[in-house]
Amino acid sequence: MDYETVGLGTFGQVNLVQKDQVFVYDFNGVSGDDFQVYYNEQAANAVMAQTGSSNGLIAAPVAGLTNQQAWNTYGIATAGAVAPSTATKRNGVNGLVVAITA
């Protein structure tokens, strides 16, 4: 997953805290290989961008907050969620992965 903060969205703003979810089922044709992918920028310790009129971003209201701090304080995080602590890297996937279990 490629997290993009460049470019302008509606009315000249890019909403970085809007929920963005990706679910993968039967990865590479393997039945039952199902997982959710999070952006690397959704890691709990990743520092969020700050909202600003000059940068056109809707993000953290205060500079220097990590996703976990912003979630605990304001109920916001990059792409709408903090990646779980169980999220891991996986070959062939650019992001953090958590298995989906039935």
C-alpha positions as CSV (number, residue, x, y, z in Angstrom):
1,M,0.0,0.0,0.0
2,D,1.3,3.4,-0.9
3,Y,0.3,6.1,1.5
4,E,0.1,9.4,-0.5
5,T,-0.1,12.8,1.0
6,V,0.7,14.7,-2.2
7,G,-2.1,16.3,-4.3
8,L,-5.2,18.1,-3.4
9,G,-8.6,16.5,-2.7
10,T,-12.0,18.1,-2.5
11,F,-11.9,21.8,-1.9
12,G,-8.1,21.7,-1.8
13,Q,-7.7,19.4,1.2
14,V,-6.5,15.9,1.7
15,N,-8.2,14.1,4.7
16,L,-5.5,11.8,6.2
17,V,-7.7,10.6,9.1
18,Q,-10.5,9.3,6.9
19,K,-11.0,5.6,7.3
20,D,-9.2,3.6,4.6
21,Q,-9.4,-0.2,4.9
22,V,-7.9,-2.9,2.7
23,F,-8.8,-6.6,3.1
24,V,-7.1,-9.4,1.1
25,Y,-8.7,-12.8,0.6
26,D,-7.0,-15.9,-0.9
27,F,-3.7,-14.1,-1.4
28,N,-1.9,-15.3,-4.5
29,G,-4.6,-17.9,-5.0
30,V,-4.0,-19.6,-1.6
31,S,-7.3,-20.5,-0.1
32,G,-7.7,-19.1,3.4
33,D,-4.7,-16.8,3.2
34,D,-6.8,-13.8,4.3
35,F,-5.5,-10.6,6.0
36,Q,-6.1,-6.9,6.6
37,V,-3.4,-4.5,5.4
38,Y,-2.5,-1.3,7.2
39,Y,-0.3,1.5,5.9
40,N,3.1,1.6,7.5
41,E,2.1,5.1,8.6
42,Q,-0.6,3.6,10.8
43,A,1.9,2.1,13.2
44,A,1.2,3.2,16.8
45,N,4.5,5.0,17.1
46,A,4.3,6.7,13.6
47,V,4.1,10.5,13.9
48,M,1.1,11.9,12.2
49,A,1.1,14.9,9.9
50,Q,-0.4,18.1,11.3
51,T,-3.5,19.8,10.0
52,G,-2.7,23.1,8.2
53,S,-4.2,25.6,5.9
54,S,-0.9,26.0,4.0
55,N,-0.4,22.2,3.4
56,G,-4.1,21.4,2.7
57,L,-4.1,18.5,5.1
58,I,-6.7,17.3,7.5
59,A,-4.7,15.4,10.1
60,A,-3.6,15.8,13.7
61,P,-4.5,19.1,15.4
62,V,-1.2,19.2,17.2
63,A,2.3,18.7,15.8
64,G,4.4,15.7,16.8
65,L,1.6,13.3,17.9
66,T,1.9,9.6,17.2
67,N,-1.1,7.7,16.0
68,Q,-1.6,6.2,19.4
69,Q,-1.4,9.6,21.2
70,A,-3.9,11.1,18.7
71,W,-6.2,8.1,19.0
72,N,-6.1,8.3,22.8
73,T,-6.6,12.1,22.9
74,Y,-8.8,12.9,19.9
75,G,-10.1,9.5,18.6
76,I,-8.3,10.0,15.3
77,A,-5.4,8.2,13.5
78,T,-3.8,8.1,10.1
79,A,-6.3,6.4,7.7
80,G,-8.8,6.1,10.6
81,A,-7.1,3.4,12.7
82,V,-4.0,2.5,14.6
83,A,-2.5,-0.7,13.3
84,P,-2.7,-3.4,16.0
85,S,0.5,-4.3,17.9
86,T,0.2,-7.8,16.3
87,A,0.6,-6.4,12.8
88,T,3.7,-7.7,11.0
89,K,5.6,-7.2,7.7
90,R,5.1,-9.8,4.9
91,N,6.9,-10.5,1.7
92,G,5.0,-9.2,-1.3
93,V,3.0,-6.7,0.7
94,N,4.0,-3.1,1.3
95,G,2.3,-2.4,4.6
96,L,1.5,-4.0,7.9
97,V,-0.5,-7.2,7.9
98,V,-2.9,-8.8,10.4
99,A,-4.5,-12.2,9.7
100,I,-8.2,-12.4,9.4
101,T,-9.5,-15.4,11.4
102,A,-13.0,-16.8,11.2
